[in-house]
Amino acid sequence: MSRREENKQLKREKIIATARDIIAKDGLDKLTMRYLAEKAEVSSRTPYNLFDSKTDILVAIIFDAAKSLPVQPSDSTLMYVEQLIQIPKLLEIFCTQQHNFYRDVIWGIMSSDDKQSRDHASSAIADIIAPMVNMAIQQKECSEKISAKVLSVHLVTQLLAIIGMWGGSQLAIKEASANIQFGWVNTLLPYATRKSKSWLTQAQIDYAKALEKTLA
């Protein structure tokens, strides 16, 4: 990495860290590009040079923090459909660590009129889910009759819709996680093969019970 690229990366990290501090201490509404530059002690143009918009910074906060998230469980004996269904639970654990902070950031992204940054966030999530869907089909856990791309997009859409409701304080994080898992199981079950049908059928019952508990 050249000196110029290194300086750019350091400034980017400083902007993200400063944005986190502003949201945590002053709230999301206080985060403006001008105030961010002032607090980060950089020129007023620096945030614009490094990020496309305020929403782009919010997306960077989420994915910078999520780098440590174990997307795939260490237990290699699990089927890919099992690993896939665990993703919403991992997301729940991640968001619970700083619940109000991440809820505000997610809502800031989901309610933004910056379509480009929202699409960027959706694509990043799809990049995690799509390979697992592809592997589930290749390993004959899901039928080849369904397009992996169509199935992946549908799962991502469900996740974003429900997480958006959590961001808007319409659902608790446990409700959101349970709804996503139950929805994903029901989406996958019609395409289950003999290899995965028994597990998905039982999972449908288990996650329905888990969802019912969140509503009690």
Secondary structure as GFF3:
##gff-version 3
##sequence-region A 1 216
A	DSSP	alpha_helix	3	26	.	.	.	ID=ss1
A	DSSP	three_ten_helix	28	30	.	.	.	ID=ss2
A	DSSP	alpha_helix	33	40	.	.	.	ID=ss3
A	DSSP	alpha_helix	46	50	.	.	.	ID=ss4
A	DSSP	alpha_helix	54	65	.	.	.	ID=ss5
A	DSSP	three_ten_helix	66	68	.	.	.	ID=ss6
A	DSSP	alpha_helix	80	96	.	.	.	ID=ss7
A	DSSP	alpha_helix	99	110	.	.	.	ID=ss8
A	DSSP	alpha_helix	115	138	.	.	.	ID=ss9
A	DSSP	alpha_helix	148	167	.	.	.	ID=ss10
A	DSSP	alpha_helix	173	188	.	.	.	ID=ss11
A	DSSP	three_ten_helix	189	191	.	.	.	ID=ss12
A	DSSP	alpha_helix	194	215	.	.	.	ID=ss13
###
